[in-house]
Amino acid sequence: MGTGRTLNKNPRTRPIKSQGEKRRRYEVQRARLVKLGMDEAVVAKLQPNELRTLVQQPTKVKKMVATKAPEAAKTKAPAKAKKPVSAEAE
């Protein structure tokens, strides 16, 4: 004689979701995306549903970050340091 669903239909046996656990899950998921290479500022602006879908597909996130890295390198040119002008040179 087992204790299957027919004897265990009480809804109080189900776990209760809490806001603290939800917040902790979001923080863990954000940390995973940052670890995959996404920018922290971009991850902070993501909606929770976008966050979940990106965490579920880490290979796509890695490819996306890899394609954006060369573009960012092209746009950010290294700044050249200017030589200080001294009064003695004149």
C-alpha atoms as a printed R data frame, in Angstrom:
   type eleno elety resid chain resno      x      y       z
1  ATOM     1    CA   MET     A     1  0.000  0.000   0.000
2  ATOM     2    CA   GLY     A     2  1.760  3.104  -1.203
3  ATOM     3    CA   THR     A     3  1.236  6.756  -0.438
4  ATOM     4    CA   GLY     A     4  0.616  8.005  -3.939
5  ATOM     5    CA   ARG     A     5 -1.248 11.052  -5.189
6  ATOM     6    CA   THR     A     6 -4.638  9.750  -4.112
7  ATOM     7    CA   LEU     A     7 -3.651  9.954  -0.456
8  ATOM     8    CA   ASN     A     8 -1.499 13.087  -0.730
9  ATOM     9    CA   LYS     A     9 -3.714 15.756  -2.315
10 ATOM    10    CA   ASN     A    10 -3.311 18.298   0.444
11 ATOM    11    CA   PRO     A    11 -2.114 21.584  -1.143
12 ATOM    12    CA   ARG     A    12 -0.276 22.529   2.061
13 ATOM    13    CA   THR     A    13  2.395 19.972   1.236
14 ATOM    14    CA   ARG     A    14  3.611 22.050  -1.704
15 ATOM    15    CA   PRO     A    15  6.601 24.327  -1.158
16 ATOM    16    CA   ILE     A    16  5.905 28.034  -0.855
17 ATOM    17    CA   LYS     A    17  7.875 30.393  -3.067
18 ATOM    18    CA   SER     A    18  9.359 33.386  -1.287
19 ATOM    19    CA   GLN     A    19 10.572 36.741  -2.571
20 ATOM    20    CA   GLY     A    20 13.950 36.237  -0.905
21 ATOM    21    CA   GLU     A    21 14.566 33.008  -2.804
22 ATOM    22    CA   LYS     A    22 13.432 34.660  -6.044
23 ATOM    23    CA   ARG     A    23 15.861 37.545  -5.523
24 ATOM    24    CA   ARG     A    24 18.674 35.080  -4.739
25 ATOM    25    CA   ARG     A    25 17.967 33.126  -7.939
26 ATOM    26    CA   TYR     A    26 18.103 36.320 -10.006
27 ATOM    27    CA   GLU     A    27 21.434 37.300  -8.421
28 ATOM    28    CA   VAL     A    28 22.890 33.865  -9.184
29 ATOM    29    CA   GLN     A    29 21.649 34.027 -12.776
30 ATOM    30    CA   ARG     A    30 23.099 37.525 -13.248
31 ATOM    31    CA   ALA     A    31 26.451 36.305 -11.908
32 ATOM    32    CA   ARG     A    32 26.380 33.401 -14.394
33 ATOM    33    CA   LEU     A    33 25.871 35.772 -17.326
34 ATOM    34    CA   VAL     A    34 28.688 38.055 -16.154
35 ATOM    35    CA   LYS     A    35 30.922 34.996 -15.826
36 ATOM    36    CA   LEU     A    36 30.053 34.037 -19.414
37 ATOM    37    CA   GLY     A    37 31.428 37.406 -20.536
38 ATOM    38    CA   MET     A    38 28.464 39.757 -20.716
39 ATOM    39    CA   ASP     A    39 28.917 43.328 -19.527
40 ATOM    40    CA   GLU     A    40 27.702 43.862 -15.968
41 ATOM    41    CA   ALA     A    41 25.827 47.061 -16.871
42 ATOM    42    CA   VAL     A    42 23.947 45.259 -19.647
43 ATOM    43    CA   VAL     A    43 23.058 42.348 -17.360
44 ATOM    44    CA   ALA     A    44 21.757 44.721 -14.683
45 ATOM    45    CA   LYS     A    45 19.248 46.200 -17.155
46 ATOM    46    CA   LEU     A    46 17.818 42.836 -18.268
47 ATOM    47    CA   GLN     A    47 14.245 41.906 -17.425
48 ATOM    48    CA   PRO     A    48 13.762 38.663 -15.443
49 ATOM    49    CA   ASN     A    49 12.277 36.759 -18.398
50 ATOM    50    CA   GLU     A    50 15.183 37.807 -20.653
51 ATOM    51    CA   LEU     A    51 17.593 36.808 -17.901
52 ATOM    52    CA   ARG     A    52 16.098 33.308 -17.677
53 ATOM    53    CA   THR     A    53 16.177 32.716 -21.423
54 ATOM    54    CA   LEU     A    54 19.820 33.802 -21.687
55 ATOM    55    CA   VAL     A    55 20.883 31.590 -18.784
56 ATOM    56    CA   GLN     A    56 19.204 28.624 -20.465
57 ATOM    57    CA   GLN     A    57 21.337 29.084 -23.607
58 ATOM    58    CA   PRO     A    58 24.966 29.656 -22.513
59 ATOM    59    CA   THR     A    59 26.470 28.738 -25.899
60 ATOM    60    CA   LYS     A    60 24.431 31.445 -27.627
61 ATOM    61    CA   VAL     A    61 25.538 33.950 -24.992
62 ATOM    62    CA   LYS     A    62 29.200 33.039 -25.554
63 ATOM    63    CA   LYS     A    63 28.785 33.460 -29.326
64 ATOM    64    CA   MET     A    64 27.007 36.779 -28.854
65 ATOM    65    CA   VAL     A    65 29.779 38.063 -26.581
66 ATOM    66    CA   ALA     A    66 32.457 36.807 -28.993
67 ATOM    67    CA   THR     A    67 30.906 38.670 -31.931
68 ATOM    68    CA   LYS     A    68 30.539 41.889 -29.946
69 ATOM    69    CA   ALA     A    69 34.117 41.829 -28.624
70 ATOM    70    CA   PRO     A    70 35.799 42.623 -31.990
71 ATOM    71    CA   GLU     A    71 33.264 45.383 -32.657
72 ATOM    72    CA   ALA     A    72 34.010 46.955 -29.288
73 ATOM    73    CA   ALA     A    73 37.735 46.764 -29.970
74 ATOM    74    CA   LYS     A    74 37.292 48.593 -33.278
75 ATOM    75    CA   THR     A    75 35.258 51.423 -31.774
76 ATOM    76    CA   LYS     A    76 37.548 51.950 -28.812
77 ATOM    77    CA   ALA     A    77 40.752 53.413 -30.200
78 ATOM    78    CA   PRO     A    78 43.567 53.835 -27.694
79 ATOM    79    CA   ALA     A    79 43.928 57.428 -26.603
80 ATOM    80    CA   LYS     A    80 47.271 58.977 -27.427
81 ATOM    81    CA   ALA     A    81 49.014 60.741 -24.608
82 ATOM    82    CA   LYS     A    82 49.853 64.367 -25.336
83 ATOM    83    CA   LYS     A    83 53.252 65.642 -24.394
84 ATOM    84    CA   PRO     A    84 53.185 68.366 -21.777
85 ATOM    85    CA   VAL     A    85 54.103 71.766 -23.127
86 ATOM    86    CA   SER     A    86 56.691 73.476 -21.002
87 ATOM    87    CA   ALA     A    87 57.399 77.199 -20.846
88 ATOM    88    CA   GLU     A    88 61.134 76.608 -21.356
89 ATOM    89    CA   ALA     A    89 60.659 75.197 -24.880
90 ATOM    90    CA   GLU     A    90 59.553 78.549 -26.261
